[in-house]
Amino acid sequence: MPEDQEVCAFDNYCDRTVLIKKLCRYKSNTATLKALAEYDRAIKAQYILDYIDSETLRRHVQRALNRGEAFHQLRRVIAETNGKKFRGSHHAELTLWNECARLIANCVIHYNAQILSELKEFNEHEGRSENLEALKRISPVAWFHINFSGFYSFADSENSHDFSALARTVHLEA
């Protein structure tokens, strides 16, 4: 187990979640549980103070929230394809549809990341620093260039996508 997931008590190791579950099972609050709760509150208070004081931390948190929201918007677009119909009537079918939609979203992100990676390499090789700055603002969670309602065949392995040729044709506006 990684060190941050273990708690040592007299050379016996146990997972933190197991320890907390065992402490919470007792009917009366133990001193250890109360101490851990106070420690947790102190950590939360310190984080809130850091968040208030640090514009950089707030910016990083906002970016992370924006990435999550962009992913959910992509998932929503995938789910709305073909008339917003649920793809099953049983829990197993709905779970399968959900996992397939997640796979499609991850494929879109991978495809975009591959394009952005090629664009980065091409612009570094060409010495275009203004394009490199513009690339920093482009999210790999874009879907406007993808047709979700089309028919796709992946059987033809000879017809692979040439990302470097695509990178040479893209013009970024800084």
Residue frames relative to the residue before (quaternion, step in Angstrom):
aa qw qx qy qz dx dy dz
M 1.0000 0.0000 0.0000 0.0000 0.00 0.00 0.00
P 0.5105 -0.6194 0.4815 0.3520 3.59 -1.06 0.59
E 0.6331 -0.5804 0.3647 0.3596 3.52 -1.15 0.66
D 0.6814 0.5003 -0.3077 0.4366 3.59 0.97 -0.73
Q 0.6740 0.4634 -0.3000 0.4908 3.60 1.26 -0.09
E 0.6800 0.4958 -0.2794 0.4622 3.59 1.23 -0.07
V 0.1579 -0.7348 0.6492 0.1166 3.49 -1.29 0.50
C 0.2483 -0.7860 0.5529 0.1218 3.55 -0.78 1.02
A 0.0628 0.7612 -0.6429 0.0576 3.56 -0.93 0.97
F 0.8212 -0.1866 0.0616 0.5358 3.54 -0.28 1.33
D 0.7050 -0.5001 0.2310 0.4467 3.56 0.85 1.10
N 0.5757 0.4999 -0.4189 0.4932 3.62 1.17 0.45
Y 0.2295 -0.7988 0.5456 0.1074 3.55 -0.76 1.02
C 0.0197 0.7797 -0.6252 0.0292 3.52 -1.09 0.72
D 0.5623 -0.6040 0.4518 0.3390 3.53 -1.17 0.64
R 0.5777 -0.6161 0.4094 0.3450 3.59 -1.02 0.79
T 0.6531 0.5239 -0.3293 0.4365 3.56 0.93 -0.83
V 0.6284 0.5233 -0.3352 0.4679 3.60 1.04 -0.74
L 0.6498 0.5204 -0.3163 0.4548 3.58 0.95 -0.86
I 0.6743 0.4849 -0.3007 0.4688 3.60 0.86 -0.91
K 0.6345 0.5257 -0.3347 0.4572 3.60 0.96 -0.80
K 0.6672 0.4932 -0.3060 0.4669 3.58 0.94 -0.84
L 0.6578 0.4997 -0.3178 0.4654 3.59 0.97 -0.77
C 0.6830 0.4939 -0.2901 0.4533 3.59 1.03 -0.74
R 0.5664 0.6149 -0.3811 0.3947 3.62 1.19 -0.34
Y 0.5895 0.5828 -0.3797 0.4107 3.58 1.10 -0.57
K 0.5148 -0.6583 0.4561 0.3059 3.57 -1.02 0.82
S 0.7475 0.3010 -0.1983 0.5580 3.57 0.93 -0.77
N 0.5111 -0.6361 0.4781 0.3250 3.55 -1.08 0.69
T 0.3027 -0.7533 0.5582 0.1715 3.53 -0.77 1.05
A 0.6415 -0.5229 0.3925 0.4011 3.54 -1.24 0.39
T 0.6270 0.5391 -0.3352 0.4517 3.60 1.06 -0.73
L 0.6648 0.4957 -0.3049 0.4684 3.57 0.93 -0.88
K 0.6418 0.5147 -0.3196 0.4700 3.58 0.99 -0.81
A 0.6501 0.5150 -0.3132 0.4628 3.58 0.99 -0.84
L 0.6562 0.4976 -0.3128 0.4732 3.58 0.98 -0.83
A 0.6368 0.5182 -0.3326 0.4640 3.61 1.01 -0.74
E 0.6551 0.4969 -0.3119 0.4761 3.60 0.96 -0.78
Y 0.6258 0.5283 -0.3258 0.4724 3.56 1.04 -0.81
D 0.6413 0.5194 -0.3129 0.4702 3.58 1.00 -0.84
R 0.6544 0.5023 -0.3116 0.4715 3.60 0.95 -0.82
A 0.6378 0.5230 -0.3306 0.4587 3.60 1.02 -0.75
I 0.6436 0.5097 -0.3176 0.4745 3.59 1.02 -0.81
K 0.6533 0.5069 -0.3149 0.4659 3.60 0.95 -0.86
A 0.6527 0.5127 -0.3178 0.4584 3.59 0.96 -0.85
Q 0.6438 0.5146 -0.3211 0.4665 3.59 1.00 -0.81
Y 0.6441 0.5133 -0.3230 0.4663 3.59 0.99 -0.81
I 0.6517 0.5113 -0.3215 0.4588 3.60 0.91 -0.86
L 0.6532 0.4970 -0.3193 0.4737 3.59 0.96 -0.78
D 0.6371 0.5121 -0.3230 0.4769 3.59 1.00 -0.79
Y 0.6413 0.5326 -0.3156 0.4533 3.57 1.00 -0.85
I 0.6620 0.5013 -0.2988 0.4703 3.58 0.98 -0.86
D 0.7278 0.4631 -0.2394 0.4456 3.58 0.93 -0.92
S 0.7779 0.3775 -0.1764 0.4704 3.58 0.98 -0.81
E 0.3306 -0.7419 0.5547 0.1805 3.54 -0.60 1.17
T 0.6095 0.5612 -0.3446 0.4414 3.59 1.08 -0.71
L 0.6571 0.4967 -0.3099 0.4748 3.59 0.93 -0.88
R 0.6454 0.5129 -0.3257 0.4629 3.60 0.93 -0.83
R 0.6456 0.5186 -0.3159 0.4631 3.59 0.99 -0.81
H 0.6564 0.5027 -0.3094 0.4698 3.60 0.98 -0.86
V 0.6466 0.5079 -0.3187 0.4715 3.59 0.96 -0.83
Q 0.6600 0.5054 -0.3133 0.4591 3.60 0.92 -0.86
R 0.6354 0.5192 -0.3312 0.4659 3.60 1.00 -0.76
A 0.6495 0.5100 -0.3162 0.4670 3.57 0.97 -0.85
L 0.6485 0.5013 -0.3157 0.4780 3.59 0.99 -0.79
N 0.6418 0.5225 -0.3192 0.4618 3.59 1.01 -0.78
R 0.6293 0.5234 -0.3364 0.4656 3.60 1.03 -0.76
G 0.6565 0.5068 -0.3086 0.4658 3.57 0.95 -0.85
E 0.6614 0.4997 -0.3022 0.4707 3.57 0.96 -0.86
A 0.6340 0.5237 -0.3330 0.4615 3.60 0.99 -0.76
F 0.6344 0.5177 -0.3275 0.4715 3.59 1.01 -0.79
H 0.6684 0.4935 -0.3029 0.4668 3.59 0.94 -0.85
Q 0.6215 0.5227 -0.3430 0.4721 3.60 1.07 -0.64
L 0.6277 0.5198 -0.3270 0.4784 3.58 1.04 -0.77
R 0.6511 0.5073 -0.3097 0.4720 3.59 0.94 -0.87
R 0.6319 0.5297 -0.3287 0.4604 3.59 1.03 -0.77
V 0.6460 0.5092 -0.3207 0.4696 3.61 0.96 -0.85
I 0.6432 0.5071 -0.3211 0.4754 3.58 0.98 -0.81
A 0.6727 0.4989 -0.2972 0.4586 3.59 0.92 -0.88
E 0.6918 0.4830 -0.2798 0.4580 3.61 1.06 -0.70
T 0.4762 0.6501 -0.4491 0.3859 3.58 1.26 -0.12
N 0.8196 0.1864 -0.1849 0.5092 3.55 -1.02 0.86
G 0.7516 -0.4894 0.2216 0.3827 3.55 0.83 0.99
K 0.5413 -0.6666 0.3891 0.3333 3.60 1.08 0.60
K 0.3927 0.7227 -0.4829 0.3006 3.59 1.10 0.59
F 0.4618 -0.6331 0.5338 0.3177 3.53 -1.11 0.68
R 0.3804 -0.7585 0.4966 0.1826 3.53 -0.99 0.85
G 0.7954 0.1775 -0.1490 0.5600 3.60 0.84 0.84
S 0.3683 -0.7331 0.5295 0.2159 3.51 -1.28 0.33
H 0.7141 0.3849 -0.2389 0.5336 3.58 1.22 -0.33
H 0.6812 -0.5025 0.3485 0.4025 3.53 -1.25 0.45
A 0.6584 0.5163 -0.3190 0.4452 3.60 0.91 -0.86
E 0.6615 0.5013 -0.3095 0.4639 3.59 1.00 -0.81
L 0.6531 0.5025 -0.3095 0.4744 3.57 1.01 -0.81
T 0.6307 0.5226 -0.3271 0.4714 3.58 1.04 -0.77
L 0.6421 0.5142 -0.3174 0.4718 3.57 0.99 -0.84
W 0.6440 0.5106 -0.3212 0.4706 3.61 0.94 -0.85
N 0.6507 0.5224 -0.3173 0.4506 3.57 0.92 -0.89
E 0.6774 0.4766 -0.2932 0.4775 3.58 0.92 -0.86
C 0.6262 0.5181 -0.3403 0.4729 3.61 1.05 -0.65
A 0.6441 0.5090 -0.3195 0.4732 3.58 1.00 -0.81
R 0.6312 0.5170 -0.3303 0.4745 3.58 1.04 -0.74
L 0.6354 0.5247 -0.3232 0.4654 3.59 1.01 -0.80
I 0.6455 0.5066 -0.3231 0.4715 3.60 0.95 -0.83
A 0.6447 0.5155 -0.3223 0.4633 3.60 0.95 -0.86
N 0.6721 0.4855 -0.3004 0.4715 3.58 0.93 -0.84
C 0.6135 0.5301 -0.3476 0.4710 3.61 1.09 -0.61
V 0.6317 0.5204 -0.3283 0.4716 3.59 1.00 -0.80
I 0.6666 0.4966 -0.3010 0.4673 3.58 0.91 -0.91
H 0.6497 0.5051 -0.3180 0.4707 3.60 0.97 -0.81
Y 0.6314 0.5315 -0.3258 0.4611 3.59 0.95 -0.87
N 0.6902 0.4713 -0.2774 0.4738 3.57 0.86 -0.96
A 0.6367 0.5220 -0.3291 0.4624 3.58 1.00 -0.78
Q 0.6271 0.5280 -0.3345 0.4649 3.58 1.05 -0.73
I 0.6459 0.5040 -0.3148 0.4792 3.58 0.98 -0.84
L 0.6727 0.4941 -0.3007 0.4613 3.60 0.88 -0.93
S 0.6236 0.5361 -0.3348 0.4601 3.58 1.05 -0.73
E 0.6654 0.4848 -0.3008 0.4814 3.58 0.95 -0.86
L 0.6290 0.5270 -0.3325 0.4649 3.58 1.03 -0.76
K 0.6397 0.5241 -0.3207 0.4617 3.57 0.99 -0.82
E 0.6745 0.4902 -0.2977 0.4649 3.59 0.85 -0.95
F 0.6541 0.5158 -0.3135 0.4559 3.58 0.94 -0.89
N 0.7089 0.4537 -0.2703 0.4676 3.60 0.84 -0.93
E 0.6005 0.5236 -0.3636 0.4828 3.61 1.11 -0.51
H 0.6624 0.5069 -0.2996 0.4631 3.58 0.96 -0.88
E 0.7095 0.4358 -0.2434 0.4975 3.59 1.05 -0.80
G 0.4307 -0.7276 0.4406 0.3018 3.61 1.25 -0.23
R 0.4139 0.7066 -0.4667 0.3340 3.59 1.09 0.64
S 0.1487 -0.8387 0.5205 0.0598 3.55 0.17 1.29
E 0.6106 0.5503 -0.3669 0.4356 3.62 1.07 -0.61
N 0.6430 0.5027 -0.3210 0.4804 3.60 1.08 -0.66
L 0.6167 0.5406 -0.3454 0.4562 3.57 1.07 -0.68
E 0.6341 0.5096 -0.3287 0.4798 3.58 1.06 -0.70
A 0.6485 0.5125 -0.3156 0.4660 3.59 1.01 -0.78
L 0.6198 0.5597 -0.3359 0.4356 3.59 1.07 -0.72
K 0.6010 0.5821 -0.3585 0.4139 3.58 1.09 -0.62
R 0.7089 0.4561 -0.2523 0.4752 3.57 1.16 -0.55
I 0.5899 0.5717 -0.3674 0.4362 3.61 1.26 -0.02
S 0.3026 -0.7642 0.5504 0.1464 3.54 -0.86 1.03
P 0.4304 -0.6900 0.5096 0.2810 3.59 -1.02 0.69
V 0.6170 0.5322 -0.3457 0.4653 3.60 1.28 -0.06
A 0.3490 0.7026 -0.5309 0.3203 3.57 0.71 1.13
W 0.0958 -0.8279 0.5520 0.0256 3.57 -1.04 0.71
F 0.4217 0.7381 -0.4535 0.2677 3.61 1.23 -0.03
H 0.7006 0.4550 -0.2632 0.4826 3.59 1.14 -0.53
I 0.6462 0.5066 -0.3101 0.4792 3.60 1.28 0.14
N 0.2861 -0.7466 0.5818 0.1492 3.56 -0.93 0.97
F 0.2055 -0.8171 0.5296 0.0985 3.58 -0.30 1.22
S 0.7067 0.4663 -0.2772 0.4543 3.60 1.11 -0.45
G 0.4943 0.6712 -0.4244 0.3537 3.60 1.21 0.24
F 0.4729 -0.6177 0.5352 0.3292 3.53 -1.36 -0.06
Y 0.0927 -0.8125 0.5756 0.0045 3.55 -0.74 1.08
S 0.1066 -0.7654 0.6320 0.0586 3.53 -1.08 0.80
F 0.1598 -0.8086 0.5635 0.0562 3.55 -0.75 1.08
A 0.4152 0.7342 -0.4502 0.2930 3.58 1.25 0.24
D 0.6676 0.4936 -0.3012 0.4689 3.61 1.08 -0.66
S 0.1413 -0.8298 0.5364 0.0606 3.59 -0.09 1.25
E 0.5818 0.5932 -0.3771 0.4092 3.61 1.21 -0.33
N 0.6932 0.4550 -0.2649 0.4923 3.58 1.12 -0.60
S 0.1218 0.8106 -0.5595 0.1227 3.58 0.44 1.18
H 0.5579 -0.6279 0.4464 0.3086 3.52 -1.24 0.56
D 0.2566 -0.7600 0.5796 0.1438 3.59 -0.87 0.94
F 0.2148 -0.8260 0.5121 0.0962 3.56 -0.03 1.33
S 0.6346 0.5287 -0.3511 0.4410 3.60 1.02 -0.65
A 0.6303 0.5058 -0.3401 0.4808 3.63 1.05 -0.66
L 0.6302 0.5221 -0.3279 0.4719 3.57 1.05 -0.75
A 0.6464 0.5317 -0.3207 0.4435 3.60 0.97 -0.83
R 0.6476 0.5242 -0.3234 0.4487 3.59 1.06 -0.69
T 0.7090 0.4602 -0.2682 0.4622 3.61 1.12 -0.56
V 0.6024 0.5720 -0.3632 0.4220 3.61 1.20 -0.31
H 0.1310 -0.7745 0.6162 0.0571 3.55 -0.95 0.95
L 0.2152 -0.7923 0.5637 0.0903 3.55 -0.62 1.16
E 0.2626 -0.7311 0.6052 0.1740 3.51 -1.14 0.69
A 0.3578 -0.7790 0.4801 0.1863 3.56 -0.54 1.17
